[in-house]
Amino acid sequence: MSGPESFDMVIFGGLGDLASRKLIPALYYLHRDGQIADDSRVIGIGRSAMQGEDFRSHAEQACRRQVREADLDEDTLRAFLQRLDYLAVDARSAEDFRALATLLRRPEGPECRVYFLATAPTLFAQICEHLAAVGLNDACSRVVLEKPLGTDHDSAAAINRRVGAVFSERQIFRIDHYLGKETVQNLMALRFGNALFEPLWHRTNIRDVQITLAEEVGIGGRAEYYEHTGAMRDMVQNHLLQLLCIVAMEPPTATGADAVRDEKLKVLRALKPLRGAEALAHTVRGQYRAGAVAGAAVPGYREEEGVAGDSHTETFVVIQSQIETWRWAGVPFFLRTGKRLATRRAEIVINFHPVPLNLFGPEQGPIPANRLVIRLQPDEGVHLHVLAKQPGPAMRLKPVTLNLDFARTFKVRPLDAYERLLTEVVRGNLTLFMRNDELEAAWRWVDPILAAWADSGEAPKGYTAGSWGPSSAVSLLARAGHAWHEDADSGD
């Protein structure tokens, strides 16, 4: 069995938040686990003038903050830091890119070069064009585009067009870190590796689907970014729609990149459009007010530094969506995301129809329906809620949960999403990344909802930090005869 491929990874935005919190720690773990070839290099790129030693010190501090203490070995850390170098590059300077080409040129080149663009999306096309101008877009090169990719369909299409003019589609990796999570991979295994679930994965058995990405944190110091983005562009257009695609897609013909992405694209194209009054009737947008999260008082969104006092930026979104296919006709998909919510949670909930007849008499009371909960964070696992007889002489039913806890079952540290995704980039495997037509189809569905909100002139509904959002998020489901997972008797 051959060892890992050698690479040069160039991180544009190497001093930024994403590189410090996610990329550098993920690369440390890959180095520690022997998943990086000996001659591979990591080169941080930023506008600040600094020496390689300064960047290595910056990376060391990032590792000490983000890597678990039990996983931080001093000798391993020192060896990892020796892979790192730094170059100051202005994205507008052709001369700086010639200096980068000189740095990357070596007699025995790596098997691939990876350019990770952890920058503002407005720089994506310009960086790629400069790379091409100095010959850094050859067949062994790959470019990773971090979200958000544009602010609407037209801006995303423009980025796709300009980047696609200098890199082929097979060289472009549009990253969505939720697709790298262990549980999302297990959802594929659950659906397509087990005969048990596929016959049930149908409108005749499933009553509704709920996908929630809830955060306890606020916007931190990212007001400049978030004021122009909001929850819809930050979370729905990419993460939530990608998870919806994995849940709803038809079985692909193979596990190859295009076979999987073809089926995801079909789901996006089958989403019922929401425009005008219909968009307003089937969505809720909110904005957090002052409250308490985890026992600590927190300010409201409009009190955050850098946020306008009359801001209409949404920090919470609920959408009731429909997929117009034979498999899913009539099944509502409820998408929910928000900041400053009651708890940090990312999960997919499949609610099945209740049994058609209660055989156990009225004294048993209502029989709760089965529920499949796929938890992405914080505790990754799969939980199937069923009914069983309670021990004793009488026939009394009690909800019980069949748990697959990944940490307890497999007794290994699960890969962080970025560890997996960076590995797949080096391998050239596009399966876990968005194709250009997927991205543009997602924007085509989202844009009319954003337009309806803007045209309405209505401010987002206020909700108290530490709650589960505006009350209208509950009533939206109640009108359709449904309830959120945490509001129902789930048996958790």
RAKAZI-V355369 format. One record per helix or strand. SS is the DSSP state (~ for helix, > for strand). FROM is the first residue (numbers start at 1). TO is the last residue. If there is no record, write none. Layout:
SS:FROM:TO
SS:FROM:TO
//
This chain:
>:7:12
~:17:32
>:41:46
~:52:66
~:69:71
~:74:81
>:84:88
~:94:104
>:112:117
~:121:133
>:141:145
~:153:164
~:169:171
>:172:174
~:177:180
~:182:192
~:195:198
>:206:214
~:223:226
~:230:248
~:257:270
>:271:271
~:276:281
>:283:289
>:291:293
>:296:298
~:301:303
>:316:323
>:332:338
>:341:341
>:345:352
~:362:364
>:371:377
>:381:389
>:397:405
~:406:410
~:417:427
>:434:434
~:436:456
>:461:464
>:467:467
~:471:479
~:485:487
//
